[in-house]
């Protein structure tokens, strides 16, 4: 089966971040790669079955520090393709099912992905020692606060080997309130074919992988808020009319 090729996109503010290899690199090709310096910590694992590899090139929004979490998201464009492109998020033509998993949170409580069926799920792989991860998390927190009362869920999967003993203080230091799960054996990371940190996957209410991004993003940008709002409306419309068939935006 084929897997996704997730391109590590670059941001101007992270030019000094070094690339670190954690596992044996896998031979994978790219149609096009921006001639900019790396902005994500690189890793390499087997790609998940049924996920098509494809390149995503082009500039991405600059990650910035939070300003205000009270802003109301603008309506999403009827055509979500432009928002995916603006954020350099790969969108598979035929979304595969996301691998299910169960991990403990920082307090030791088990959390299963399948429990979030019926919601749009934002899954982010990260580590406390990853500078780009730290940089994008304030925006993630703002996105979480904006949409947490809707059918939106955010799960941050840490691959720190020390587990909760380093993750819990990190979350407290940055005042992050979204759920942090512990993948210290990197078992789920390998299921998802993790290639770089941070990596984010979007999973629809039916449990399908509908987007993937390697490298940091400004998750509280106008484009990011519009994308989440648009996906929520799209999923809501599908839930109200299950007989409508194929979604126009996924053709």
C-alpha positions, 0 to 999 in steps of 0.5 A: 500500500502507498503512504503519504509523503509529508514535506517538511515546510519552512518558516522564516522564523525557524532558520536556525533549527537543526535537523535531527534524525531519530530512526533509520531514514526511509528512501522517499522521493519529493516532487518539489522541495522549497530551497529554504532551511529546515523548520521541523525536527526530522524523524523517519518511520514506516508509513501507514498502510493505505495512505498515499505519499504526495509532496506539498510545496510552497511557503506557509504562514509565519508562526507568531505568538498569540495575541487574543483568543477572543477573535471570532473565526471568519467564515470558511471559503466554500472551496476548502482547497485554497485553505489547505494550500495556504497552510501547506496541508496535504489533502488525500484524494481518497482519505484512508481510515486513521489508525485507532490508538489508546494512550494515557494522558498526563494523569494516567487516564486512557484516551482512545481515538475512536471515542471521538467519532462524530468530531473533527479531531486535530492530532499533533505529534510533538516533543518537549525538546522540539523547538518548532513544537514549542513555537506553534503550541500557543496558536494551538491553544488559541485554536482549541479555546476557540473551537472546544465548545463545538464538535472539535477535539485536539489531541497532542501526542508527546513522544518524550521518552520520559513521559508525563514527568516532562510533559506535565511541567511543559504543559503547565509552563506554557499554560496549555489546556488541550489534552496531552497524551503520552506515546513514549514508546513511539508505537502510535508515531510508527502507526502514523508514519511519523517523519518529522516534528511537529506533525499534525493530522486532521481526522473527520467525524467518520475517522478518516485522515483528511489532512496532514502537515509536517512542520509548524503552522500558525494554527491561529491564523485566519486561514487555520480558523477558516479551515476548521470552521469550514470542515466543521460546517461540512461535517455538520451538513453531512451528519444532517443529510447522510443520504447526500452522498459524496461531499463536493469538497472531496471529489 
